[in-house]
Amino acid sequence: MIENILFDLDGTLTDPKVGITRCIQFSLEHFDVQVPEADDLTWCIGPPLRESFSHLLNTANDDKLDLALANYRKRFSETGIFENIVFPEIPKSLERIKDSGFRIYLATSKPRVFAKQILDHFKLIQFFDTVYGAELNGSLVDKGELIAHIIESEGLDPERSLMVGDRVYDIAGGKENGIMTAAVSYGYGSMDEIISSKPDLIFDRFSDLSDFLKIT
């Protein structure tokens, strides 16, 4: 029986496309590269940003990647953080899940400091027992390591825990830690990506999770 639910943020609870893509474009404008259109940057929603910038800039140079992240975070912290939309059904469904006695945790590769501001801004933070995310120094950016940290910190039983996300990183991270996994199909992971990651469950709507949990 599931008692604990870990949720990804970007692409699962909110649609961050505008903020993330504009901040990436802003950062890339400081380098001698062609800046892609927003629709060509949606693959960057989900993976650790450092990895995305490494690909976009075709470099593993730490100084360049540090600068790219600093540029991104400058705009994101001022503007991009709220260029975001909560997906339909999320507030009502989270309320039902919380009121039914489930323990709810955020598990995002986005820096925890930004994730808390987003949840607070969109009035979602009250549904979460604890907010977990990456640190600005780069630690806990790997989803598997983050989930392991949550399980240890909260004393969770993996057999009674579920990870819900939209990308392969969420599913792989859950599997690494022996917990049940669920993918949502409306996020930024393609159906091919979702199927190949072999989640235990696939939900086309967030409210379908309530049905699985038998919440009335």
C-alpha positions in Angstrom: 0.0 0.0 0.0 1.4 3.4 -1.0 1.8 5.9 1.9 4.4 8.3 0.5 4.3 10.1 -2.8 7.3 12.0 -4.3 6.5 14.5 -7.1 8.7 16.0 -9.7 8.0 19.7 -10.3 8.7 20.8 -13.9 6.5 19.1 -16.4 4.6 17.3 -13.7 3.0 19.9 -11.5 3.8 23.0 -13.5 4.6 24.0 -17.1 7.8 26.0 -16.9 8.5 26.2 -20.6 8.4 30.0 -20.9 10.6 30.7 -17.9 13.2 28.0 -18.6 13.6 28.6 -22.3 13.8 32.3 -22.0 16.4 32.0 -19.3 18.5 29.6 -21.3 18.3 32.0 -24.3 19.3 34.9 -22.1 22.4 32.9 -20.9 23.4 31.8 -24.4 23.3 35.4 -25.6 26.5 35.9 -23.6 28.4 33.3 -25.7 29.4 33.2 -29.3 26.7 30.6 -30.3 23.5 30.6 -32.2 20.6 30.9 -29.8 17.9 28.3 -30.5 14.2 29.0 -30.6 12.2 28.2 -27.5 10.5 25.2 -29.0 14.0 23.7 -29.7 14.9 24.0 -26.0 12.1 22.0 -24.5 14.4 19.0 -24.2 16.2 21.0 -21.5 13.2 20.8 -19.2 13.9 18.0 -16.8 17.7 17.1 -17.0 20.2 18.9 -14.9 20.9 22.3 -16.4 24.6 21.9 -16.3 24.4 18.9 -18.6 22.1 20.9 -21.0 24.5 23.8 -21.2 27.4 21.4 -21.8 25.5 20.2 -24.8 24.4 23.6 -26.0 27.8 25.1 -25.7 29.6 22.0 -26.7 32.0 22.2 -23.8 33.0 20.6 -20.5 34.9 23.6 -19.4 33.8 24.3 -15.8 34.4 28.0 -16.0 32.1 28.3 -19.0 29.4 26.1 -17.5 29.6 28.1 -14.2 29.1 31.3 -16.1 26.2 29.8 -18.1 24.5 28.8 -14.9 25.1 32.1 -13.3 23.6 34.0 -16.3 20.6 31.6 -16.2 20.0 32.0 -12.5 20.3 35.8 -12.7 17.3 36.1 -15.0 15.5 33.1 -13.4 15.6 34.4 -9.9 14.3 37.9 -11.0 11.8 37.0 -13.7 11.8 33.4 -15.0 10.9 31.7 -11.8 7.2 32.9 -12.1 7.0 32.5 -16.0 5.2 29.3 -15.1 1.7 27.8 -15.2 0.2 25.2 -12.9 -1.3 22.3 -14.9 -5.0 21.8 -14.6 -6.3 19.6 -11.8 -3.1 19.9 -9.7 -4.3 22.0 -6.7 -7.6 20.1 -6.3 -5.9 16.7 -6.8 -3.0 17.5 -4.3 -5.6 18.6 -1.8 -7.5 15.3 -2.1 -4.3 13.3 -1.8 -3.2 15.2 1.2 -6.6 15.1 2.9 -6.6 11.3 2.4 -3.6 10.9 4.7 -0.7 10.5 2.2 2.7 12.0 2.9 3.7 14.2 0.0 7.2 15.3 -0.9 8.7 17.4 -3.7 11.6 15.7 -5.5 13.0 18.1 -8.1 16.4 18.6 -9.7 15.6 22.4 -9.7 17.4 24.2 -6.8 15.4 23.8 -3.7 15.4 27.5 -2.9 13.6 28.2 -6.3 11.3 25.2 -5.9 10.0 26.5 -2.6 9.4 30.0 -4.0 7.4 28.5 -6.9 5.2 26.3 -4.7 4.6 29.2 -2.3 3.8 31.6 -5.2 1.2 29.2 -6.7 -0.2 28.3 -3.3 0.8 24.6 -3.5 3.4 24.5 -0.7 0.8 23.7 2.0 0.2 20.2 0.4 3.8 19.1 0.9 5.4 17.6 4.0 8.8 18.6 2.9 10.3 20.2 -0.2 13.5 18.6 -1.6 15.6 19.7 -4.5 19.1 20.3 -5.7 21.5 22.7 -3.9 23.0 25.6 -5.7 26.4 24.0 -5.3 25.3 21.2 -7.6 24.7 18.5 -5.0 21.6 16.3 -5.2 21.0 17.3 -8.8 21.0 13.6 -9.8 17.4 12.3 -9.3 18.5 9.0 -8.0 20.7 10.6 -5.3 18.0 13.0 -4.4 15.4 10.2 -4.0 17.9 8.2 -1.8 18.4 11.4 0.3 14.6 11.8 0.8 14.1 8.2 1.7 16.9 8.3 4.3 16.0 11.8 5.7 12.3 11.0 6.1 12.8 7.3 7.1 10.5 6.2 4.2 9.7 2.6 3.4 10.6 2.2 -0.3 7.9 -0.5 -0.7 5.3 2.0 0.4 6.6 4.9 -1.8 5.8 6.2 -5.3 7.7 8.6 -7.5 5.7 10.6 -10.0 7.4 12.4 -12.9 7.4 13.1 -16.6 10.9 12.2 -17.7 13.2 9.2 -17.7 15.3 10.7 -14.9 12.3 10.5 -12.5 11.6 6.9 -13.4 15.2 5.8 -13.4 15.8 7.5 -10.1 12.8 5.8 -8.5 13.9 2.4 -9.8 17.4 2.9 -8.5 15.8 3.2 -5.0 13.4 0.3 -5.3 10.2 2.4 -5.2 7.1 2.3 -7.5 7.2 4.7 -10.4 4.5 6.6 -12.4 5.0 8.7 -15.5 2.6 11.4 -16.6 2.2 11.7 -20.4 1.3 15.4 -20.6 4.8 16.6 -19.6 8.0 17.0 -21.5 9.0 13.3 -21.9 8.0 11.8 -25.2 5.9 8.7 -25.2 8.9 6.8 -26.6 11.0 8.1 -23.6 8.3 7.2 -21.1 7.7 3.7 -22.5 11.4 2.9 -22.8 11.9 3.9 -19.1 9.4 1.2 -18.1 7.4 3.0 -15.3 5.1 0.9 -13.3 2.2 3.2 -14.2 1.4 5.8 -16.8 -1.2 8.5 -16.2 -2.6 10.7 -19.0 -4.2 13.1 -16.5 -2.9 14.0 -13.0 -6.3 13.3 -11.5 -5.9 9.6 -12.7 -3.5 9.3 -9.8 -6.4 9.8 -7.4 -8.2 7.0 -9.0 -5.2 4.7 -8.6 -4.9 5.6 -5.0 -8.6 5.0 -4.6 -9.3 8.5 -3.3 -13.0 9.4 -3.5 
